[in-house]
């Protein structure tokens, strides 16, 4: 009897200790489902059956005493609850099989871009852009769903404002013992038209601003400068100083100019007003003293904790079930992959680098992660006044701390700084990694630094990494060629087929151990990664096309003593280039048509109808001559030999290349079959591409 009582006491004590331990773990404490509706009217997606859409909130908390969270800047200065934890709230979206037994028991976590949820699904499913997928059209060809994936996304960016179904997250404000934290910060404004007279300090009404300590520029130590471009000529890591605009000509205010030309204005510590109007032919830089920073680095903890909850927990603290694991064990999650594109591709790189693929129970959260079109950049997030929305390109936002060492994945010693580091440095919890870049990233996001050191020498990638260069593509394929503010038409070269094939290969790598296709990217040693002058790249002289000879130069920069390992407090605004620290940046070699040689060449590039590039040049009135941000060029070939000779075009015409429509289709079929043989194109996409060639009017 006494022995039985002791056993019960020990069990009770163990349970109590277990509960105490649970309350000390960073985790999701409560899940709240606010919407559950049938997706696409209840239609079935192959063997996966019907899907449903879930929306709701997750409430979480982070232990500031855990070493895994110590990298979160200002976490120790955030308010805590009664358990000593720092709390957050995130909104989530989920598309799941109604009957989880019919799914593949895998999560595809598409990390949203600025709260916009389609970034993780649009390219795989050829779907339209929407933050509220509801109809069959919203999920495009339904590739993810036909494969059986549960699609998950949750808000992580703490400054995204509600609206248009964007996913938001709520984080606490850090203080110094209750007193406001203040620091000088730098922001930039890029007007689209000369009629614009006012901006939120965040530069967008979609994002919350860091409040100025005063509406008086003198009190806020504020200075507004204007310049033609953020890049010097010739390009260096430095940012031109620009010209100071007197404080008599601008104000901390929210203003607008009506049809009659009358300006209305009201003081504001979160807006700037320039009554004369902002010029789209310039970049505006504002430095001011801001206050009340959110703990933005919690964004990484949110993705970690939401992923960990959905994969490992059956219910929250109140017993509310995890919708993916609350029935029989067979309906739980076996594997989880994350995908981030553009800015969230940078997010993925930094998420891994700062150690967030390990939860507080020391489990690997994501089996594999995919960073799409980030180049060598990481994100400006885990800072005292983080700004995850601006990203550096040749024309603007070059003050962002994005290309600090390390830029590649393997642990190595930087020849410029002497530091030894790498993005993948935690073998027990690092994910398998897919990295994909388009041609644009070599010009704008310094992509050569992913596979070379700072001096332009090739370096090896880890065995757990596959890098695929998507030859000839721009940052995001244009729905239809258009010029906008650029001199040439934008690049419509498609991407979906490549992404679908790589996802299948990635899944087989994780679940079956089947090695995926070898990496395909340009290298110095084989002459496909070269200096960016026209002679080195081999780009042809095409009538009416200006070769800019520019890229987004970079180097080692000093952001102040409070910045290390891509986190901290920036105190040097703008940053100061370190002498002798200039990066050697390289771009891709092209063929006689101006098309990239190395990488994954989709059939539409292998059998081209045009020159497709990752760079374009800005038009008159928009800082003419600078690179056109994330846009490439589409330069169609002449139809006939006579036509091209009349224009002086050195590129062969369609007539000279393919002779007849039938031969053109045969060439496309041959290129598609070759790519399918190498597991970089699925059969369904092979058939789609060949049919599109057959239906085209090429040489008809």
N, C-alpha and C positions, 0 to 999 in steps of 0.2 A: 504493500500500500504506500509506504513512505517512498520506495523506489519509483513507483508510478507517479507520485506527486512531484518528485524531483524531475522526472522526465518531462512532465507537463510544464513545470516552471522553466526548465531549460528551453523547451520549445517556445514558450511565451516570450522568454527573454530574447531568443533568437529572432522571433517574429518582430519584436519591438525594435531590435537592432537593425533588422532588414528594412523596416519602415523608415527608421531614422536615416539609414544609408540612402534609401530611395529619395528622401526629401533633399539630400545634398547633391543629387545628380542633376546636371543640366538636362532638361527634357521637356516634352510637351505635357503640360498638366491638365489641359482640357481641350477637347475638340467639340466644336459646335457646328452642326450642319444646318445651314439656313435655306438651302435649295436642293431639291433632288427631282430631276425631270428626265424623261426619256430623250435620248439623243436621236436626232434625225427621224423623229416620229416613230421610233421603235424599230427602224429597219435593222436587218441582220447583216453583220459583217463577216461573211464566210463562216468558218467553224467557231468563231468567237461569239457569234450570236449578237443580240441587241446590246447596246451600250446605254449607260445613263450618265448624266452630268450632275456632279455634286459641287456646290459652293458652300463656303463657310469660313469660320475663323479657328485658328489654333492659338492657344495661350501657352506661353512657355516661360521658362526661367533658367538663368545661367548662374552657376556658382562662381563668383569672382575670385574665390580662393584656389580654384583648381588650376594647376599649371597650364593645362591645355587652353584655358581662357585668358591667361596672363598677357597674351599678345594683343588682345582687344584694347585699343587705345581708349583711355578714360573710363574703362569699365569700373575701376576702383573708385571713381568719383561719381558714379551713378547712384541714385536712391535705391534702397533695398527694402524688401518686404520683411515680415516678422521672422522668416526663416533665414534671413541674411542673403537672399537671392535677388538678382536683378531680373525684372520681368519685361516681357515684350508681348506683342500681339501681331499676328500675321493673318492675312486673308489667303485662302487657297482655292484652287480650281482643280477638279479631278474628272477625268473621263474613264470609266471603268466598265468591264463587262457586267451586265446584270447578274449573270451566273458566273461567278469567279472561277468555277471549275472548268469553264470553257476557254478561259484566257490562258496565257502562257506563264502566269505567275511571276511576271517581271514588270518592274516599274521603269518607264522612260520619263525621267524628270527633266522637263524642258525649262531651264532657268529663264525667267522672263527678262525682257530687255526694257528697262524703264517702266516696269509694270505691265508691259504689253506681252500677252501670253502666247501669241502665235509664233514667236521666234523659234520655239523648239519643235514646231510641227509643220509650219508652212512649207519648208523646203522638202521634207520627206513625203508630204501628202499632196504637193502641188495645190495647196489650199489658198483661198483668199485670206487677206489680213483681217483678223477679227479677234477681239478679246472675249467674245461671248459665243463660242461655237454651239449652235443649236440645230441647224438644218443639215441635210445631207451635203449641200453645197459647201458648208463651212468646214467639212472635214475632207474635201477634195476627193482624191482617189481612195482614201481610207486605208492607206498602206499600214500605218501603225496599228489600226484596229483589226485589220485582217490578220496581222501577225499576232494579235492577242495581247498587246501591251496595255497596261494601265498607264494613262498619261496623268502626270502630276505636276503642279506648279504652285509656288507660294511666294508671296511678297517678301522681298529682302531689302529693297532700297528704301531707307527711312525718310527720304524727302519727297517721294512720289505722292502727289495729291489725288484724292478720289476723283473719278470721272471716267467715262467711256469704258467701264468695267475693268479698269486697271487694278492690278493687285498691289495693295499697299501694306506697309508694316509700320507699327508704332513703337518707337524707342524712347527711353528716358533722356532728359537733358542732363549733361554732366555739370557739376558745380565744384567750386573750391570751398568745401565746407558750408555750402549754402549761398556763397557769393558767386555772381556770374563769372564764367570764364570768358576772357576777351583776348583776341589776337588779331594782328593784321592779316588779311587774306587778299587774294587776287582773283578777279573774275573777268571774263571777256564777253563782249556783245558783238554779234554778227548780224546786222540788219539785212532784211530781204528787200527793203524798198526805202527810198529817201523820205517817204511820208511818215515813217515810224519815229515817234518823238519820246517814247517811254519804254522801259523794260523793267520787269521784276529783276531784283539783284541775282536771282538764279538763272536769268536769261530766258525763262519759259514759264508760262502760267500753269504748266503741268507739275512744277516742282516748287517746294517750299524754299524760301530764301533764308540765308543767314542774316539776321537783323543787324543793322548798323547800331553802334552804341549811341548814336545821336543823328538827328536830321541835319545838324550843322556840320558841314564838311571839315571845318577847322577842328572841331571837337573830335571828330572821327578820324582825323589825320588822313583825310581822303584825297586822292589824286586821280584824275581822269586823263588818260593819254590816247592819242589816235595815231595810227600808222597804216601804211599801205598794206603791209603783210607782217606776219610773225617771223618770216624767214629773211635772213640777210642774203645779199647777193654778192659773191657766191655763198652758197649755203654753209652754215656752221651751226654749232650747238647753241650759239648766242641768239638772243631775241633783240631786234632793233628797239632802241629806246622810244622812238616816236616823239610826238609833240604834246606838251602839256596844254590841256584846255582849261582856261581860267575858271575858277569857281563861280565867277559872275555869269558864266554862260551855261551852267548846268546846276541841278539841285537834286537832293534826295527828295523825290516827290513822285506822285502818280499823276500823269497828265495826259491829255488828249487834245487833238485839234479837230474841231468840227468842220462841216462843209463850208462854213463862212470864213474859215481861217482863224477863228477865235480860239485861243488856248485856254483850257480849263485845267487847274492844277490844285493838288492838295498835298501837304507835307506827308512824307512816308519814310519810315526807316527800312523798308523792304523794297523800294523802287528807286529808279533813277530817271530823271527827265532831262532831255536836251532839246529845248524849244526850237532850235534851228534845224533839227532833224538829224538822224544818224544816216551816214552815207553807206550804201552797199559796196562802195569802192574802197572800204577801209575796215580796219579792226580796231575796236575800242577796248582799252584795258583800264579797269578800275581797281585801285588798291584802297581798302578802307579797314577800319577796326570793327570786327564783328563780335557778336556775343552769343552765348547759349548754344553750344554745339551739341547735336545729338550724338549718341554713341553709335556711329555709323558702322563700325566694325562688327556689331551684332548681326549684320546681314549674313556673314559667313556662318555664325552659330545657328541662325534660323534654318538655313538649308541643311546643315548637318543634323539638327535636332528633328526637323520635320521628316527628313529621310530616315533617321534612326527610329523614330516612332512608328512610321508606316511599315518599316521592315521588321522590327523586332518586338514591338509592344502589341498586346492584344486589346488594351483598353487604356483610357486615361485615369487620373486619380479618382474620379467620381464614378468610374465603371462604364462610362460611355465607350462603346466599342470602336476600335479601329475598323473602318469600313472595309479594309482589305484583308482582315485577319480575324474576324469575330465569329466565324462559323467553324467548320471542321478544319483541322490542321492543314488539310490538303488545299485549302483555298488561300493559304498564306503566300507571302512573297519569297521567292527563291533567290532572285538576283535583281540588282538595281543599277541602272545606267543614268548618267546625267549629261546634258548637252547644253552648251552655252555658245551663243553666236555673237560676233562683233564685240560690243562692250561686255557682254556676259561670257564671251570666250576669254576675254581678259580676266573676268571674274573667276572663271574656272582655274586659270593658271595661278592666280593669287590664292584662291581657296586651297589648292593643293600645297602651294609653297608655304603658307602660314600654318599648315598642319590641321586643317579642319575636316579631313576625311577620316579622322579618328574621333569617335564619340567618347563620352566620359567613362564608359565601361570598356574603353580601349578596343572597340570593335571597328573594323573597316566598314564605312557607311556605303560607299559606292564601289561596286566591283570595277567599273570602268567609267571614265569621263571623256567627253569629247569637247575639245576647244576648237571652234570654227571661226575662221577669219579674224584672229586676234593679232597676227604678226608676232612681234617680239614684246608686245605691250603687256603690262599688268595693270590693275585698276587703281584709281585714286579713291580708295574707299576707306581703308582702315587708318584714318588720320583724324586729328582733333577736329578739324573742319573739312572733312572729306567731301570731294566733289566727284561722284561717280558718273555724272552725265557728260561733261566735256572730255574729249579725247584728242590727242595730238595728231595733226596732219601738217603738211608742209605750209599751209596758209595760215592756220590759226591754232589756238589752245596749246601752244608749245611750252607753256609754263607747267603743264601737268607732269607729275613724277611717275612716268610710265615705263621707261626703259632702263631702270636701275638694274645692276647686276644682282642675281643671275637672269639672263634672258633665255638660256637653254635649259634642258631637262637634266642632263647628267651632271654630277658634281665635278667641278673643274676649278682651276685657278685662273682668275681673270688677269690677262697680261697687262691691263691698264691700271688696275687698282691693287693687284696682289691678293685680293680676297679669294677665298675658296668657298664655293657654295653651289647649289643646284636646286631646281624646282622639285625634282624627285629625289628626296634624301631620307625617306622613312620607309624602307622596304616592307615592313610589316603591315603598313596601312596605306601605302600609295596605291592608287588605282592603275589598272591598265589604261593607256592613254592613246587617243586618236587626236591628231592635230591636222587640220585642213586649212590651207590658205589659198586665196586667189592671187592673181597677178597684182592687184591693187596693193596688197599688203607689203609687197617688196618696195613699192614707191612711197607708200604713206605710213606703214606701221613697222618699217625696219625689219622685215621678216627674215632677212639674211642672217640676223643675229641669233636666230633659233638654231641654225646649223653651222655657224662660224663663230670664231672668237672675235674680240673687238678689233683685231688686226686683219681680219679677212681671210683666215685660214679655216678649212673644213674641220669640224669636230664630229665625233661619233654620237649617235643617239643611243639611249638605253634599249635593250631588247624588248622592254615592255611598252615601247612607243612605236607608233606608225605615223609617219608624216606623209600626207598626200597633197601635192601642189596641183591645184585645179587650173591647168594651163589656160591662158587666154581669158579667164573670167574676171569680171569686175567684182567689187566687194559684195554686192547683191545684184543678181541679174535684173536688168530693166524689163518691165512688163512689155514695153514697146519702145523702140529707139526714139529718143527725144533729146533736144539740146539743153534746155533750161538755161543755166548761167554758163554753160560750157561752149567751147568753139565747135565741137563735133558731136555727132549723135552718140547716145549712150549705148552700152554693150548689153545685148539681150541673150548672150550665150547661156544656156540652161544649166541647172545644177542637180535637180532632183534625182536623176538616174544614178549618178555617182553616190549620192548620200544613201540611197536605199541599199545599194550593193554593199557599201562599207558597213552599214548597220548590221546586215546579215552576217558579214564576215566577223564583225566584232562580237556578235552574240555567239557564234561558233567558237571563237577564240576563248571566250569566258566559260562557256558551258561544256564544250567538247575538247578543248585544248588544241583545236585545229589552227595552225598558224595562218594569219591573214596574208593577203598579198603584201609583197615587200614594199617598203616606203618608196615613193617616187617624188623626187624633188631635185632642183638644180644644185650642182656642186661645182666648186672651184676646180677640182682635179680633172673633170672632164670638159671644162670650158663652157658649161651652161650657166654658170653664175659669174657675172662679169661686172666691171665698172659701168657707171650709168651714162657715159657719154655715147653719142650716136655711133661713133666708129666701133666702139667695143661691143655694143648691143647688136649691131648689124641692122638696125631699123632702116628700112628703105626711105628714100626721099620721095614722098607722095605729094603731088600737087595739092596746094591748099591746106596742108597739114603742117603745123608748127611742132618741131621737136623741142620740148621745153628744156631738157637737160637739167631737171631739178628733181630732188626727192626730199623727204623729211629728214634732214641731217640731224645727227644726235651725238652725244658724247657723255662722259662722266660730268655730272653737275652737282653743285653744292646747294642743298635746300635748307641748310642750317644744322646745328648740332643735335636738334631734336628728332632728326629723321634717320632711321636705319631699317634695313630689310623691308623696304616699302611700307613703312608705317611711322607714325609719330606726329609731330607738330612742325609744319613748315614755317620758318621764320625769315627766310630769304625770298623775297618776292620782287621781281622774278628770280629764278635760280641763277647761280653764277657758274659758268663753265669752268671746269678744272683744267689748267694748262696742261697740254700734252695728252688730254683724255678723249680726243675726237675719235668716234667710231669709224671704222672702214665699212661702209655700207655698199652692198652689191645688189644687182638686179638680174633679171633673166635674159639669157641670150635668145634671139629670135631668128626665124628663118627668112627667106627672101621676101615672103609676104608680110613680115612684121609680126608673125604669130610665134608664141613661145614654143621652144623646142622640147624642153624637159617637162616631166610631170605626167598627170593623167589627162590625155587629150581626148575629150569626148568626140564622138563621130562628127558632130557639127563643126569641130575644129580640125579634125584629121582630114575631113573632106570639106574645106571651107568655101563659103560664099563671100567672105569678106576678111579684112584684118580685124582682129579682136584684141584689144589691149586692156590693161588694168589702169591706165592713166589717161587723162584728158587735160585740157588747158582752159583756164577761165577766160570768159569773153570780156569784151570791152564794157566798162562800167562796173565790173565785179573783180577788181584787182587783176586786170588782164595780164596773162602770162604766168601767173601762179598755177599750180596744179589744182584741178577741179575736185577737191575733196575725195569722195569715194566713188567717183565715176570713171569708167573706162571709155574707149572709143569703139565705134562700129563704122568701118570704112568699106562699103560694098565694092566688090570688083566690077569692072565694066562687063557688059554682057557680050560684046563682040571685040575682036581684035581691032577693027577700024575705030571703034569708040575709044578704046584705051590709048591708041596711038594719037588720036586727035587731042586727047587731054594730057598726053605726056606721062601717063601712068606706067611705071615699070612692072607692075604686077600683071600676070597673065589674066586674060579675060575668062569668063565662064565657058565661052565657046572653045577657047584654046585648051582649057583644062579637061573638059568632060565630053566634048563633041556633041553628045545627045543626052536627052533626059534619062533614057534607059541606062546609059553608062554611068551617069551621076548616081542613080539609085543603086546600081551595083557596087559602086565605090563606098557608099554609105553603109550598105549591107555588110561589106567586107570589114570595114572599120568597126562596126558594132559587134560583129561576131568575134573579132579579135579581142575586144575589150571584155566581152562576156567570157571568153575562154580564160582570161586572167582574173576572173571573179570581181571585176570592177563594173559590171553591168549585169542586171538581172534579165531573165528572158522576157518578162513582161515589158521592160523598157526597150529591149532590143526590138521587139515587135512594134512598139509604139514609134520608135525613131525611124525604122524602115518604112512604116506606113506613112509617116509624115513626109518623108522624102518622096515617096510615090505620089502623094497627093499634092505636092508642091508644083509651082509653075516654072521651076528651073528648066530652061532650055526647051520649053514647050512651044 
